[in-house]
Amino acid sequence: MSLFVPAPLPSVAEIRRRLEVIFPDGTMQRPALTSEAAAKTVYTMLFIDAVEGRDVRLAPKHVYRMAQEVADDQSEKNRLSYATRCLKPKYQAEGTAWYADTTRELIRDDTIREAMIPIGVVVNDASVPTTSSKGRYYLKKDFANLFSLSVSDFEDKVIDWQENHLSASELARVRILQGRYNHGDSVKVNFPNGETRIMQVGKSSVITKAVIEEFSPRFLDNPYVLWISESGEKVVHQDNAMMQQIGLNIDEATLLPDLVLADLRDSGVLIVFVEVVATDGVVTETRKRKLLEMAKEAGFSSSHIAFMTAFEKRDAGPLKKRLSSIATDTMVWSMAEPKVIIWIGENQEIPVSIQ
């Protein structure tokens, strides 16, 4: 039986390029699925023929013990013998190993167990005992086939693969993010009262638009936009008369929020301060305290004030980087999952409506 993907195999660089297409922006765990480690893991699985329907299984050591000198010899004899000789206790790569043995968690946990298995492109062979040092992982056949196609055939087939294998929620996230960035040279924002405003193109503007058009009608009973600021010109749109009437005197130099919403409820107004994060700038404890002080000076109690940090997506770098800095009793929301609210709460209940 010939190898599933005969020589020449696609390079690690080409595999990574294809992974970035297969798992577009919006796919959960995308950084891990499109990393160099992921590309090298796929390459090694193809190299040793660890594919659904074959007899070979990959162990993480197949990846971290691989050397470029070994990978470059794509003869069938070398490929199949590497699958066996790599598992020997004292094996050392004929060349410089891709990774140190101490890197096994990167391959086993971060790449295979937490990214590739959950999304359904790698299978853990349950027949292999958990205490065994043998390989247990293999690629799904239809996924492996994407790397045997020519470049032109790959471009034609990858969309079909996504439609058939990515979950409905994965596809929704992808479509939402793709659609959000098709704005030309400006971003048109539709306000709850029917008014439209134009903002400069940029990720912050796109997230702001999503907060107003998706978050507001979904989580606020009767939403109203009080304030929008933008990096280009600090205050782009604001209703000065309304801000003055309700007593919110914002100091543009020191306390400029990205977005202020109001929920005009029967029980009273809820003011929602929103920080829009493209790269940095979450609602920290210090920022929350200062905004609360300003609101209390205007006569609002803390029960009528809410805070939210808005991101592009949950697995984006800015959220991972700043999660520990986000204040308690505040909300986190991402435009990729508009129906989801993350509440970082210590005392009070989530202040918005869950519909």
Secondary structure in CASP SS format (residue, H / E / C, confidence):
PFRMAT SS
TARGET T0000
AUTHOR 0000-0000-0000
METHOD secondary structure of the structure
MODEL  1
M C 1.00
S C 1.00
L C 1.00
F C 1.00
V C 1.00
P C 1.00
A C 1.00
P C 1.00
L C 1.00
P C 1.00
S C 1.00
V H 1.00
A H 1.00
E H 1.00
I H 1.00
R H 1.00
R H 1.00
R H 1.00
L H 1.00
E H 1.00
V H 1.00
I H 1.00
F C 1.00
P C 1.00
D C 1.00
G C 1.00
T C 1.00
M C 1.00
Q C 1.00
R H 1.00
P H 1.00
A H 1.00
L H 1.00
T C 1.00
S C 1.00
E H 1.00
A H 1.00
A H 1.00
A H 1.00
K H 1.00
T H 1.00
V H 1.00
Y H 1.00
T H 1.00
M H 1.00
L H 1.00
F H 1.00
I H 1.00
D C 1.00
A C 1.00
V E 1.00
E C 1.00
G C 1.00
R C 1.00
D C 1.00
V C 1.00
R C 1.00
L E 1.00
A C 1.00
P H 1.00
K H 1.00
H H 1.00
V H 1.00
Y H 1.00
R C 1.00
M C 1.00
A E 1.00
Q H 1.00
E H 1.00
V H 1.00
A H 1.00
D C 1.00
D C 1.00
Q C 1.00
S C 1.00
E H 1.00
K H 1.00
N H 1.00
R H 1.00
L H 1.00
S H 1.00
Y H 1.00
A H 1.00
T H 1.00
R H 1.00
C C 1.00
L C 1.00
K C 1.00
P C 1.00
K C 1.00
Y C 1.00
Q C 1.00
A C 1.00
E C 1.00
G C 1.00
T C 1.00
A E 1.00
W C 1.00
Y C 1.00
A C 1.00
D H 1.00
T H 1.00
T H 1.00
R H 1.00
E H 1.00
L H 1.00
I H 1.00
R H 1.00
D H 1.00
D H 1.00
T H 1.00
I H 1.00
R H 1.00
E H 1.00
A H 1.00
M H 1.00
I H 1.00
P H 1.00
I H 1.00
G C 1.00
V C 1.00
V E 1.00
V E 1.00
N E 1.00
D C 1.00
A C 1.00
S C 1.00
V C 1.00
P C 1.00
T C 1.00
T C 1.00
S C 1.00
S C 1.00
K C 1.00
G C 1.00
R C 1.00
Y E 1.00
Y E 1.00
L E 1.00
K C 1.00
K H 1.00
D H 1.00
F H 1.00
A H 1.00
N H 1.00
L H 1.00
F H 1.00
S C 1.00
L C 1.00
S C 1.00
V H 1.00
S H 1.00
D H 1.00
F H 1.00
E H 1.00
D H 1.00
K H 1.00
V H 1.00
I H 1.00
D H 1.00
W H 1.00
Q H 1.00
E H 1.00
N H 1.00
H H 1.00
L C 1.00
S C 1.00
A H 1.00
S H 1.00
E H 1.00
L H 1.00
A H 1.00
R H 1.00
V H 1.00
R H 1.00
I H 1.00
L H 1.00
Q H 1.00
G H 1.00
R H 1.00
Y C 1.00
N C 1.00
H C 1.00
G C 1.00
D C 1.00
S E 1.00
V E 1.00
K E 1.00
V E 1.00
N E 1.00
F C 1.00
P C 1.00
N C 1.00
G C 1.00
E C 1.00
T E 1.00
R E 1.00
I E 1.00
M E 1.00
Q E 1.00
V C 1.00
G C 1.00
K H 1.00
S H 1.00
S H 1.00
V H 1.00
I H 1.00
T H 1.00
K H 1.00
A H 1.00
V H 1.00
I H 1.00
E H 1.00
E H 1.00
F H 1.00
S H 1.00
P H 1.00
R H 1.00
F H 1.00
L C 1.00
D C 1.00
N C 1.00
P E 1.00
Y E 1.00
V E 1.00
L E 1.00
W E 1.00
I E 1.00
S E 1.00
E C 1.00
S C 1.00
G C 1.00
E C 1.00
K C 1.00
V E 1.00
V E 1.00
H E 1.00
Q E 1.00
D C 1.00
N H 1.00
A H 1.00
M H 1.00
M H 1.00
Q H 1.00
Q H 1.00
I C 1.00
G C 1.00
L C 1.00
N C 1.00
I C 1.00
D C 1.00
E C 1.00
A C 1.00
T C 1.00
L C 1.00
L C 1.00
P C 1.00
D C 1.00
L E 1.00
V E 1.00
L E 1.00
A E 1.00
D E 1.00
L E 1.00
R E 1.00
D C 1.00
S C 1.00
G E 1.00
V E 1.00
L E 1.00
I E 1.00
V E 1.00
F E 1.00
V E 1.00
E E 1.00
V E 1.00
V C 1.00
A C 1.00
T C 1.00
D C 1.00
G C 1.00
V C 1.00
V C 1.00
T C 1.00
E H 1.00
T H 1.00
R H 1.00
K H 1.00
R H 1.00
K H 1.00
L H 1.00
L H 1.00
E H 1.00
M H 1.00
A H 1.00
K H 1.00
E H 1.00
A C 1.00
G C 1.00
F C 1.00
S C 1.00
S H 1.00
S H 1.00
H H 1.00
I E 1.00
A E 1.00
F E 1.00
M E 1.00
T E 1.00
A E 1.00
F E 1.00
E C 1.00
K C 1.00
R C 1.00
D C 1.00
A C 1.00
G H 1.00
P H 1.00
L H 1.00
K H 1.00
K H 1.00
R H 1.00
L H 1.00
S H 1.00
S H 1.00
I C 1.00
A C 1.00
T C 1.00
D C 1.00
T E 1.00
M E 1.00
V E 1.00
W E 1.00
S E 1.00
M C 1.00
A C 1.00
E C 1.00
P C 1.00
K C 1.00
V C 1.00
I E 1.00
I E 1.00
W E 1.00
I E 1.00
G C 1.00
E C 1.00
N C 1.00
Q C 1.00
E C 1.00
I C 1.00
P C 1.00
V C 1.00
S C 1.00
I C 1.00
Q C 1.00
END
